[in-house]
Amino acid sequence: MIRHLNALRGLAAIQVLIFHAIAFLIPTVVEHPETTIQYLRFTPLPFLYDGNFAVCLFFVLSGYVLTAPFTKNIKSPFAVISSRWIRLAIPSICAVFFGAILFSTFPTQAASLAAELGRTGTPFHLGWWNAPRTIIDIFDDAWRQTLFGYYQTTPLPFGQRSFTQAYNGALWTISVEFQGSILVFLLCACRRWPLVWISAIVVATNWLGTSYFLPFIAGHIFAVNRVAEVEFPIPSPIIWMAGIGSIALSIYAPPGALTKLYAAVLFFFAVIQAAGVRAFLSRPWLVGLGRWSFPIYLVHWPILGFVGPWICVDVFQSTWLPARLSAAVICIALSIAAAAPFIRIDEAAVRLSRHLRDRLMSRSALKYLGYEGRMAND
């Protein structure tokens, strides 16, 4: 991956981490910003914990970085798609088991904290601790949801289970990531015929332009035009205005609005076209943060959702704001610490997926050569 794109992924993971820390432990900040942070909402500060925006940015990045390898291996669809699923599924399965362990260890504290805060009807405080506790359900949540997702997060009409039964709610994005990868592969396959490719882009945008698949389409288009590697002749003030405008669009967009999708696409383009920002994002410590992005994403939800309430209810025995702030800081630190072993898991998944892809591609090549040999003998 291009260095500054890796840094961008790492910063987006921090955005999601902060957002969920606030959503779980200081929920009024994200539920009622007009009253709790009425002065801060007119500053760029809310952008620092704009988790919905960060998720959209993840998908733009995926659409971009997947286009080149998919185009290179376009003649081996089964190998590419299978290896992509393995790469996503192995860390996700481990993350689901991690969430199930914390769920079993701290089964009631989240509900107690939610009741104390009067937040039992919000997405972050109701439902996901109602997940069934059998080993079959853990395995089901671990592998099937990487394909189909939850009812609320994917347009697919089959193979789903309720989001309220998730052991690790943040993993709803994994199924979208996998399905988006298939979409990018199909678009790459159409590139051999320019008119077909343009038609496919138009159809996909018209059909999926109001869903989380739009960022994948945009990222693919950016990759085809190499916008992260080629500096376009656009005046710097316009680029900066686009970047600032995308942040403003994201901050003032209503929750769940399509403008989050558009803001992420515009922000991506502005960032990678601004030479100064690219130089800043290419600093080693920021590039290194990208290595931690996926592991942090995998582990943070159950820590914030189960350990955080336990710290408030059992350790501090208080739901007062300072106690919840302290719990949020502790859980952020614990999420970073827990991400360390998941880096090894993530790297192992990458190696295994590449090995699988190469093996499948070599078998395909051998079969093709055998077919050619038989044809020559005939």
C-alpha positions as CSV (number, residue, x, y, z in Angstrom):
1,M,0.0,0.0,0.0
2,I,1.2,3.5,-0.7
3,R,2.6,4.9,2.5
4,H,0.3,7.8,3.1
5,L,-2.7,5.6,2.4
6,N,-1.6,3.3,5.2
7,A,-1.4,6.3,7.6
8,L,-4.8,7.4,6.5
9,R,-6.2,3.9,7.5
10,G,-4.5,4.1,10.9
11,L,-6.0,7.6,11.6
12,A,-9.5,6.3,10.6
13,A,-9.2,3.5,13.1
14,I,-8.4,5.9,15.8
15,Q,-11.5,7.9,14.8
16,V,-13.6,4.8,15.2
17,L,-12.0,3.9,18.5
18,I,-12.7,7.3,20.0
19,F,-16.2,7.4,18.6
20,H,-17.2,4.1,20.2
21,A,-15.5,5.0,23.5
22,I,-17.8,8.1,23.6
23,A,-20.9,6.2,22.3
24,F,-20.6,3.5,25.0
25,L,-19.5,5.5,28.0
26,I,-20.5,9.1,27.3
27,P,-23.5,8.5,25.0
28,T,-25.2,11.9,25.2
29,V,-22.3,13.4,23.3
30,V,-23.2,11.5,20.1
31,E,-26.9,11.2,20.7
32,H,-27.6,14.8,21.5
33,P,-24.7,16.9,20.4
34,E,-27.0,20.0,20.0
35,T,-27.3,20.2,23.8
36,T,-24.2,18.5,25.3
37,I,-21.6,20.1,23.1
38,Q,-23.5,22.9,21.5
39,Y,-20.4,25.1,21.4
40,L,-17.9,22.5,20.4
41,R,-20.1,21.3,17.5
42,F,-19.2,24.5,15.6
43,T,-15.5,23.5,15.7
44,P,-13.6,20.7,13.9
45,L,-13.5,18.8,17.2
46,P,-16.4,16.4,16.4
47,F,-14.6,15.3,13.3
48,L,-12.0,13.6,15.6
49,Y,-14.6,11.1,16.7
50,D,-16.7,10.8,13.5
51,G,-16.8,7.0,13.3
52,N,-19.4,6.8,10.5
53,F,-17.2,9.0,8.3
54,A,-14.1,6.8,9.2
55,V,-15.9,3.6,8.1
56,C,-16.8,5.2,4.8
57,L,-13.2,6.2,4.4
58,F,-12.1,2.6,5.1
59,F,-14.3,1.5,2.1
60,V,-12.8,4.1,-0.2
61,L,-9.3,3.0,0.7
62,S,-10.3,-0.7,0.1
63,G,-11.7,0.1,-3.3
64,Y,-8.5,1.9,-4.2
65,V,-5.9,-0.6,-2.9
66,L,-7.7,-3.7,-4.2
67,T,-8.0,-2.5,-7.8
68,A,-4.4,-3.1,-8.8
69,P,-4.0,-6.7,-7.4
70,F,-7.4,-7.7,-8.7
71,T,-6.7,-6.4,-12.2
72,K,-3.4,-8.3,-12.1
73,N,-5.1,-11.6,-11.2
74,I,-8.3,-11.0,-13.1
75,K,-8.2,-14.5,-14.8
76,S,-8.3,-16.3,-11.4
77,P,-11.6,-15.1,-9.8
78,F,-12.0,-18.1,-7.5
79,A,-8.4,-17.8,-6.2
80,V,-8.8,-14.0,-5.6
81,I,-12.2,-14.1,-3.9
82,S,-11.3,-17.2,-1.8
83,S,-8.1,-15.7,-0.6
84,R,-9.8,-12.4,0.1
85,W,-12.4,-14.1,2.3
86,I,-9.6,-16.0,4.2
87,R,-7.7,-12.7,4.7
88,L,-10.8,-11.1,6.3
89,A,-12.3,-14.2,8.0
90,I,-9.4,-15.4,10.1
91,P,-8.9,-12.2,12.1
92,S,-12.7,-11.7,12.3
93,I,-13.3,-15.2,13.7
94,C,-10.6,-14.6,16.4
95,A,-12.3,-11.3,17.2
96,V,-15.7,-12.9,17.6
97,F,-14.2,-15.4,20.0
98,F,-12.5,-12.6,21.8
99,G,-15.8,-10.8,22.1
100,A,-17.6,-14.0,23.3
101,I,-15.0,-14.5,26.1
102,L,-15.5,-10.9,27.3
103,F,-19.3,-11.3,27.0
104,S,-19.2,-14.4,29.2
105,T,-16.8,-12.7,31.7
106,F,-18.9,-9.5,32.1
107,P,-22.4,-10.5,31.2
108,T,-24.5,-8.0,33.2
109,Q,-22.5,-4.8,33.7
110,A,-23.4,-3.3,30.3
111,A,-27.1,-3.6,31.0
112,S,-26.6,-2.2,34.5
113,L,-24.7,0.8,33.2
114,A,-27.3,1.3,30.4
115,A,-30.1,1.3,33.0
116,E,-28.2,3.8,35.2
117,L,-27.8,6.2,32.2
118,G,-31.3,5.7,31.0
119,R,-29.9,4.5,27.6
120,T,-31.5,1.0,27.4
121,G,-33.1,1.8,24.0
122,T,-30.0,2.9,22.1
123,P,-28.0,0.8,19.7
124,F,-24.9,0.9,21.9
125,H,-26.7,-0.2,25.1
126,L,-29.4,-2.6,24.1
127,G,-29.4,-5.9,22.3
128,W,-25.9,-7.3,21.5
129,W,-25.6,-8.8,25.0
130,N,-28.7,-10.8,24.2
131,A,-26.6,-13.0,21.9
132,P,-27.1,-16.7,22.5
133,R,-24.3,-18.4,24.4
134,T,-23.9,-21.8,22.7
135,I,-20.7,-22.7,20.9
136,I,-22.7,-23.2,17.7
137,D,-23.9,-19.6,17.8
138,I,-20.4,-18.4,18.4
139,F,-19.1,-20.3,15.3
140,D,-22.1,-19.1,13.3
141,D,-21.5,-15.5,14.2
142,A,-17.8,-16.1,13.6
143,W,-17.8,-17.2,10.0
144,R,-21.2,-16.7,8.4
145,Q,-21.4,-13.0,9.2
146,T,-18.2,-12.3,7.3
147,L,-20.2,-13.3,4.2
148,F,-23.7,-12.0,4.7
149,G,-23.7,-9.5,7.5
150,Y,-26.6,-8.4,9.7
151,Y,-30.1,-7.3,8.9
152,Q,-29.4,-3.6,9.4
153,T,-26.1,-3.4,7.5
154,T,-26.4,-5.1,4.1
155,P,-28.9,-5.1,1.2
156,L,-28.7,-8.9,0.9
157,P,-32.0,-10.6,1.7
158,F,-30.7,-13.9,2.9
159,G,-28.3,-15.6,5.3
160,Q,-28.5,-12.9,7.9
161,R,-29.0,-12.8,11.7
162,S,-30.0,-9.8,13.8
163,F,-27.4,-7.3,14.8
164,T,-28.6,-7.7,18.4
165,Q,-27.0,-11.2,18.4
166,A,-23.5,-10.0,17.6
167,Y,-20.6,-10.8,19.9
168,N,-18.5,-8.1,18.3
169,G,-20.8,-5.4,16.8
170,A,-18.0,-3.6,14.9
171,L,-17.6,-6.6,12.6
172,W,-20.7,-5.6,10.6
173,T,-18.2,-3.9,8.3
174,I,-16.5,-7.2,7.4
175,S,-19.3,-8.5,5.4
176,V,-19.6,-5.2,3.6
177,E,-15.9,-5.3,3.0
178,F,-16.1,-8.7,1.5
179,Q,-19.1,-8.0,-0.7
180,G,-17.5,-4.7,-1.7
181,S,-14.4,-6.6,-2.7
182,I,-16.4,-8.8,-5.0
183,L,-17.9,-5.6,-6.5
184,V,-14.5,-4.2,-7.1
185,F,-13.3,-7.4,-8.8
186,L,-16.3,-7.4,-11.1
187,L,-15.6,-3.8,-12.1
188,C,-11.9,-4.7,-12.7
189,A,-13.1,-7.6,-14.9
190,C,-15.1,-5.1,-17.0
191,R,-12.0,-2.9,-17.6
192,R,-11.0,-5.0,-20.6
193,W,-13.9,-3.3,-22.5
194,P,-14.0,0.4,-21.8
195,L,-17.7,0.9,-22.8
196,V,-18.7,-2.1,-20.6
197,W,-16.7,-0.7,-17.7
198,I,-18.3,2.7,-18.0
199,S,-21.7,1.1,-18.2
200,A,-20.9,-1.1,-15.2
201,I,-19.9,2.0,-13.2
202,V,-23.1,3.7,-14.1
203,V,-25.3,0.7,-13.3
204,A,-23.5,0.0,-10.0
205,T,-23.7,3.7,-8.9
206,N,-27.3,3.9,-9.8
207,W,-28.1,0.6,-7.9
208,L,-25.8,1.0,-5.0
209,G,-25.2,4.7,-4.8
210,T,-27.1,5.1,-1.6
211,S,-25.3,2.3,0.3
212,Y,-21.9,1.6,1.7
213,F,-20.8,0.2,-1.6
214,L,-20.6,3.7,-3.1
215,P,-17.1,4.3,-1.5
216,F,-15.8,1.1,-3.1
217,I,-16.9,2.3,-6.5
218,A,-15.3,5.7,-5.9
219,G,-12.1,4.1,-4.7
220,H,-12.0,1.9,-7.8
221,I,-12.4,4.9,-10.1
222,F,-9.7,6.8,-8.2
223,A,-7.3,3.8,-8.6
224,V,-8.0,3.5,-12.3
225,N,-7.0,7.1,-12.6
226,R,-4.1,6.7,-10.1
227,V,-5.1,9.8,-8.2
228,A,-2.9,8.8,-5.2
229,E,0.2,8.6,-7.4
230,V,-0.4,11.4,-10.0
231,E,-0.8,15.0,-8.9
232,F,-3.6,16.5,-10.9
233,P,-3.2,20.2,-12.2
234,I,-5.7,21.5,-9.6
235,P,-4.9,24.7,-7.8
236,S,-4.0,24.2,-4.1
237,P,-6.7,26.5,-2.8
238,I,-9.4,24.4,-4.5
239,I,-8.0,21.2,-3.0
240,W,-7.9,22.7,0.5
241,M,-11.4,24.0,0.1
242,A,-12.5,20.5,-0.9
243,G,-10.8,19.0,2.1
244,I,-12.3,21.6,4.6
245,G,-15.7,21.3,2.9
246,S,-15.7,17.5,3.3
247,I,-15.0,17.8,7.0
248,A,-17.8,20.4,7.4
249,L,-20.1,18.2,5.4
250,S,-19.4,15.2,7.6
251,I,-19.8,17.2,10.9
252,Y,-23.1,18.8,10.0
253,A,-24.6,15.8,8.2
254,P,-27.5,14.2,10.2
255,P,-26.6,10.7,11.6
256,G,-26.7,8.0,8.9
257,A,-27.1,10.6,6.1
258,L,-25.7,9.9,2.6
259,T,-23.6,13.0,3.0
260,K,-21.1,10.9,5.1
261,L,-20.5,8.8,2.0
262,Y,-19.9,11.8,-0.2
263,A,-17.8,13.5,2.5
264,A,-15.5,10.5,2.7
265,V,-15.0,10.3,-1.1
266,L,-14.3,14.1,-1.3
267,F,-12.0,14.0,1.7
268,F,-10.0,11.1,0.2
269,F,-9.5,12.9,-3.1
270,A,-8.5,16.2,-1.3
271,V,-6.0,14.5,1.1
272,I,-4.1,12.5,-1.6
273,Q,-3.9,15.5,-3.9
274,A,-2.5,17.9,-1.3
275,A,1.2,17.5,-1.4
276,G,1.7,18.9,2.1
277,V,-0.8,16.4,3.6
278,R,0.8,13.5,1.7
279,A,4.2,14.5,3.1
280,F,2.8,14.6,6.6
281,L,1.1,11.3,6.3
282,S,4.3,9.7,5.0
283,R,6.0,10.1,8.4
284,P,7.2,6.7,9.7
285,W,5.2,6.8,12.9
286,L,2.0,7.5,11.1
287,V,2.7,4.9,8.5
288,G,3.3,2.4,11.3
289,L,0.0,3.3,12.8
290,G,-1.6,1.7,9.7
291,R,-0.3,-1.6,10.8
292,W,-2.3,-1.4,14.0
293,S,-5.5,-0.2,12.3
294,F,-7.3,-3.5,11.6
295,P,-6.2,-5.1,14.9
296,I,-7.5,-2.1,16.9
297,Y,-10.7,-2.2,15.0
298,L,-11.1,-5.9,15.7
299,V,-10.8,-5.8,19.5
300,H,-12.1,-2.4,20.6
301,W,-15.8,-3.0,20.6
302,P,-16.0,-5.8,23.2
303,I,-13.5,-4.0,25.4
304,L,-15.5,-0.8,25.4
305,G,-18.9,-2.6,25.5
306,F,-18.1,-5.1,28.3
307,V,-15.0,-4.1,30.1
308,G,-15.9,-0.4,30.2
309,P,-19.2,-0.9,32.0
310,W,-17.5,-3.3,34.4
311,I,-14.9,-0.7,35.3
312,C,-17.7,1.8,36.0
313,V,-20.1,-0.5,37.8
314,D,-17.8,-2.9,39.7
315,V,-14.4,-1.1,40.0
316,F,-15.3,2.6,40.4
317,Q,-18.9,1.7,41.6
318,S,-20.0,5.0,40.0
319,T,-21.6,6.2,36.8
320,W,-20.6,9.8,37.4
321,L,-19.0,11.5,34.4
322,P,-15.4,11.4,35.7
323,A,-15.7,7.7,36.3
324,R,-16.9,7.1,32.8
325,L,-14.3,9.4,31.3
326,S,-11.6,7.4,33.2
327,A,-13.1,4.1,32.0
328,A,-13.1,5.4,28.4
329,V,-9.4,6.3,28.7
330,I,-8.5,2.9,30.3
331,C,-10.5,1.0,27.6
332,I,-8.7,2.9,24.8
333,A,-5.4,1.9,26.3
334,L,-6.6,-1.7,26.7
335,S,-7.8,-1.8,23.1
336,I,-4.3,-0.7,21.9
337,A,-2.7,-3.3,24.1
338,A,-5.0,-6.1,23.0
339,A,-4.4,-5.2,19.4
340,A,-0.7,-6.2,19.7
341,P,-1.3,-10.0,19.5
342,F,-3.9,-9.5,16.8
343,I,-1.2,-7.9,14.7
344,R,0.3,-11.4,14.5
345,I,-3.0,-12.9,13.7
346,D,-3.6,-10.3,11.0
347,E,-0.2,-10.9,9.4
348,A,-0.7,-14.7,9.5
349,A,-4.0,-14.2,7.7
350,V,-2.3,-12.2,5.0
351,R,0.4,-14.8,4.5
352,L,-2.1,-17.7,4.4
353,S,-4.4,-15.9,2.0
354,R,-1.5,-15.2,-0.4
355,H,-0.4,-18.8,-0.1
356,L,-3.9,-20.0,-0.9
357,R,-4.2,-17.6,-3.8
358,D,-0.9,-18.7,-5.3
359,R,-1.7,-22.4,-4.9
360,L,-5.1,-22.0,-6.5
361,M,-3.6,-19.9,-9.3
362,S,-0.8,-22.4,-9.9
363,R,-3.3,-25.3,-10.1
364,S,-5.4,-23.4,-12.5
365,A,-2.3,-22.7,-14.7
366,L,-1.3,-26.4,-14.6
367,K,-4.8,-27.5,-15.7
368,Y,-4.6,-25.0,-18.5
369,L,-1.2,-26.2,-19.6
370,G,-2.4,-29.8,-19.5
371,Y,-5.4,-28.9,-21.6
372,E,-3.1,-27.1,-24.1
373,G,-0.9,-30.2,-24.2
374,R,-3.8,-32.5,-25.0
375,M,-4.9,-30.2,-27.7
376,A,-1.4,-30.2,-29.2
377,N,-1.3,-34.0,-29.2
378,D,-4.7,-34.3,-30.8
